[in-house]
Amino acid sequence: MPEPDQPPEDDADRYVGMSIEDARRRAAEHGWMRVREVDEADPVITLEWITDRISFFVEDGSVARCWFH
């Protein structure tokens, strides 16, 4: 597990192209406590810093972009 206020060690690029189900599973295995899924229907997303959150931009059921907060 990561130290408090430190995100898990991970590589955002590894998630791109994965199905959202596989991405959720990998995120849990790597210690992410919060997973946020965003798609083109979401009009606004927040950008606050949350160290234990991983975010996925989803297109057609797959991760098109991934970033950490």
Contacts in CASP RR format, 6 or more apart in sequence:
PFRMAT RR
TARGET T0000
AUTHOR 0000-0000-0000
METHOD contacts of the structure
MODEL  1
MPEPDQPPEDDADRYVGMSIEDARRRAAEHGWMRVREVDEADPVITLEWI
TDRISFFVEDGSVARCWFH
1 8 0 8 1.000
1 31 0 8 1.000
2 8 0 8 1.000
2 9 0 8 1.000
2 31 0 8 1.000
2 51 0 8 1.000
2 52 0 8 1.000
5 51 0 8 1.000
6 51 0 8 1.000
7 51 0 8 1.000
7 52 0 8 1.000
7 68 0 8 1.000
7 69 0 8 1.000
8 30 0 8 1.000
8 31 0 8 1.000
8 32 0 8 1.000
8 52 0 8 1.000
9 30 0 8 1.000
10 27 0 8 1.000
10 30 0 8 1.000
10 32 0 8 1.000
10 54 0 8 1.000
10 68 0 8 1.000
12 54 0 8 1.000
12 66 0 8 1.000
12 67 0 8 1.000
12 68 0 8 1.000
13 66 0 8 1.000
14 26 0 8 1.000
15 23 0 8 1.000
15 26 0 8 1.000
15 27 0 8 1.000
15 54 0 8 1.000
15 56 0 8 1.000
15 63 0 8 1.000
15 66 0 8 1.000
16 63 0 8 1.000
16 64 0 8 1.000
16 65 0 8 1.000
16 66 0 8 1.000
17 62 0 8 1.000
17 63 0 8 1.000
17 64 0 8 1.000
18 26 0 8 1.000
18 62 0 8 1.000
18 63 0 8 1.000
19 61 0 8 1.000
19 62 0 8 1.000
19 63 0 8 1.000
20 37 0 8 1.000
20 56 0 8 1.000
20 58 0 8 1.000
20 61 0 8 1.000
20 62 0 8 1.000
20 63 0 8 1.000
23 35 0 8 1.000
23 56 0 8 1.000
23 63 0 8 1.000
23 66 0 8 1.000
24 35 0 8 1.000
27 35 0 8 1.000
27 54 0 8 1.000
28 35 0 8 1.000
31 52 0 8 1.000
32 52 0 8 1.000
32 53 0 8 1.000
32 54 0 8 1.000
33 52 0 8 1.000
33 53 0 8 1.000
34 50 0 8 1.000
34 52 0 8 1.000
34 53 0 8 1.000
34 54 0 8 1.000
35 53 0 8 1.000
35 54 0 8 1.000
35 55 0 8 1.000
35 56 0 8 1.000
36 45 0 8 1.000
36 53 0 8 1.000
36 54 0 8 1.000
36 55 0 8 1.000
36 56 0 8 1.000
37 55 0 8 1.000
37 56 0 8 1.000
37 58 0 8 1.000
38 45 0 8 1.000
38 55 0 8 1.000
38 56 0 8 1.000
38 57 0 8 1.000
38 58 0 8 1.000
39 57 0 8 1.000
39 58 0 8 1.000
39 59 0 8 1.000
40 59 0 8 1.000
45 55 0 8 1.000
47 69 0 8 1.000
48 69 0 8 1.000
49 69 0 8 1.000
50 69 0 8 1.000
51 69 0 8 1.000
53 68 0 8 1.000
53 69 0 8 1.000
54 66 0 8 1.000
54 67 0 8 1.000
54 68 0 8 1.000
54 69 0 8 1.000
55 66 0 8 1.000
55 67 0 8 1.000
55 68 0 8 1.000
55 69 0 8 1.000
56 63 0 8 1.000
56 65 0 8 1.000
56 66 0 8 1.000
57 63 0 8 1.000
57 64 0 8 1.000
57 65 0 8 1.000
57 66 0 8 1.000
58 64 0 8 1.000
END
